[in-house]
Amino acid sequence: MQALVLRGKEDLVCREEPVPRPGPGELLIRTKAATICTSDINDIKYNHFGIQTPMIMGHEAAGIVEEVGPQVSGFAAGDQVCTHPVMPCGKCGACRDGLHHLCGDMEHLGLNRGGAFAQYFVIRADRARKKPQGVSFAAASLVEPISVCLEAIHRGNVRKGGSVLIMGDGPFGVICSRLLKGFGVGQVIVAGHHPFRLEMTGASTICKDQGEVVEKEIFRLTQGRGVDTAILCVGSGTAVNTAIAVLRPRGTLSVFSAVEPAPAINLFRVHVKELNICGSCNDEDLLDQAVQVLESQPGDFEDMVTHRLPFSQWREAFNLAVNGKDQALKVSLLFD
């Protein structure tokens, strides 16, 4: 099969690889769509997670069951499925505590297990779901990013009628803003830099500047009270402190993006306003909820995949994902 293989930092190539075989409890998936994630781009450029190369990359994918491994029930060859790339071990301390998404020994497509930028990939059957009818494979490949955005919202203590600030207009910021429609919030504000992406958020208010300009605007929009929740969807130290500045007393900051270098945080504001700051990483068993959202709000995710290119044009697809912030949001590779 053809696959995109990382041979070293910034060394991604397309080459022939053997078709993997499903083991007990696993499915062999014939890939129909695999979508480029910001983390794929960062893994290729920086390899923060120490990926042992060579490695087939990619983790946001949907396709058709080609073969069912031993000890699998509920799936048959020909089923159309969407998949979640995180496979917890079920044995470590975090898993025993019910925090499977924070597993200390997880397998993850494209990190320590062959990924989905290939004509075939293998996934554990418990991490696959039937694709909703009428949803394209490209949109179905977003089920994992939808899952993790739901986690970020839940961790942010979002409440009905409340106000939410999303820092960042990348794919996660747009997904979060669209998901908030189902949470009954009173006000959604998105702060970012790219008019094309800001217009896709569907937020009631958008801010195109940063720093003190955004702070003043947010206080104006909230009649001086500040926001109940801020969700950090951009790796910026400035954004962290802007969020802390505009949170109301006992508001919550959901840290959904890695920030490097480590920011200098204004802990005095955290202290005097009794703010809650929490991390949000992966998702706590939200795959089924994500599939339900995809089924009930298909239009919100179909148009998020702004570009769908054949796998043979993978170089153009990555160029769009990296450099096309004024015209592209999610770029999906389509397979025959």
C-alpha angles and dihedrals in degrees: 000000000000115000140168107242128191108219096174140327110326090357108115117158138173113235145147116281131175116262107254120238123228116242128202111318093011140114130214107221125200101217117237100168134008118182127209115243127198088241090058088056092048093046090053094046102038109008092212091171095055096242110200105235142254092053133157105236133214134077111183105084150139131189149129126300107250099175136006118219126220119288094024122131131176096040134082136182109280096034114137109228145176119213144210114218098209114092112182120207096230091216110072125092094264092050092048088052090054094254096119092155089063093050113158093212104037128150115228130188110249095012108064100348130053110278140221104260085100140081090257136020137174124234133175109259092234088062095056130081133186110266113246112252115256093025116114121237089244092056091042089057086069094068093103096049088047088053095052092045089054087053091052090052094048092048089051092064090236109189135194111272092011130124125252130194118200114199109207136033099221123115093285092050091050093046092049092049092051094045091054089071087079095051098065096234118169099221135016119191122185123195119198147122109245118078092200092057096038090057089055094058097078088216121156090233134020130193120205098188134063144220119020093356090061092044092055092045094050092050089049092050092049095044091249096303101103128222129303094219136021121192115199108217098160131066096236128128089204090056091052093056093042089055092048090049095053100041115109119237109295090009121149132241113201107202103211099158133060111244119210130216095031108262127234101244123206096235092173089069090047088052100047095041094042091229125186116227117186137169125237119199128161113332137284104237094307098136094105092048089050091053090050091051091049090051095047097040104032094148091059091063105031092067092044087072092074095173130036114185131176114257090249088067094057094130092056089046093055091045089055093047092050102037107018101082091136094054109019135058109165120009118199130197112219124209129202 
